[in-house]
Amino acid sequence: MNIKLGYVAAVLGASVMTSAAALAADPITVVGWGGNWDKAYKEGVWSVYTAKTGIPIALEEWGGELAKVRAQVQANNITYDVVSVESPNLEVGCAEGLFVKLSPEITGDPSKYFPGTLHECGVASDTWATILTYNGDYLKGEAPKSWADYWNVEKIPGKRGMLAQAQYTLENAMLADGVAAADVYTELRKPGGVDRAFAMLDKIKPHVVWWTSSSQALQNLASGEVVMTDQYNARITNDIVNEKKNYHIVWEAGFFYGTDMWAVVKGSAGEQAGLDLLKWFSIPENQAGFSKLYAYGTGRIEAAELVPAEWRKHLPTAPDHVKYGATYDDAFWVENKEALEARFKAWLAK
């Protein structure tokens, strides 16, 4: 009896010590995109890290505003440790010295990453795609096979949903005008290239229901207010798989994929802890934890291979899909975003 009591006491003591260690460790403040995205990271990645290290992760949500990081650094009041930031903003923030530069010791072999998923200041948190999708419950007649079909309201009647900004929208306009995904930025950079994209938008504008949030776009698609829309692929996959919606992704129409990047905020109290976290995250088995639960691709090629085949087919980086895709050109948008968004806003108001 005494032996048993001694064993129970030892177990309880060890449990208390483990809990105390976890409570004593300063949490790493990780800032992501909220909703099911954060939920997948919490369940598939961060909970595993905490279980193995005893270090808690404090989750915060944001909209990717680089100005928030800049303001914290300038005020010397940094509350973020690790942030997921869109790659064009990472480019800017890295140049400004807002983020810590990462060595291969942290990220692993650069040759093991998909193109565009590794940066001197960041490692991919996810690889997402903006795709053409339609609602089979409301579509009349032939299904779209291209962005040209999306633009063709005589062939396929009905309203279209479209993101109300220049970035991610001008690219689709060029695809609709017959430009191959791999050539879109070459054409946009030519004299008259941007004018060509806006001319295409002129043609479709009367038939568009504009959206500014994914939730709004999905509500419009579900209700039949629009028969097709541009959208981020994982949001559609979630509704197809979990909600049994009659939605279809037209990968073969062509698409662009972008990367959100984990970056460590330079000068944060948790800077070293953040670097340790990213070193652990960069191991393929750990990185795959997110993509197993959410239909965005990984950075590391080996991590993608660890996602079960039945789910991997939903990722933009799946072999059957990526052949139709091209990467967003961060340099183009770093250089042109401010001017093009101003032009788009003025055009939309006409």
Buried (B, 14 or more C-beta within 10 A) or exposed (E): EEEEEEEEEEEEEEEEEEEEEBEEBEBBBBBBBEEBBBBBBBBBBBEBBBEEBBBBBBBBEBEBEBEBBBEBBEEEEBBBBBBBBBBBBBBBBBEEEBBBBBEEEBBBEEEBBBEBBBBEBBBBBBBBBBBBBBBEEBBEEEEBEBBBBBBBBEEBEBBBBBBBBBBBBBBBBBBBBEBEBEEBBEBBEEEEBBEBBBEBBEBBBEBBBBBEEBEBBBBBBBEEBBBBBBBBBBBBBBBBEEEEBEBBBBBEBBBBBBBBBBBBBBEBBBBEBBBBBBBBBBEBEBBBBBBBBBBBBBBBBBBBEBBEEEBBBBBBBBEEBBEBBBBBBBEBBBEBBEEBBEBBEEEBEE
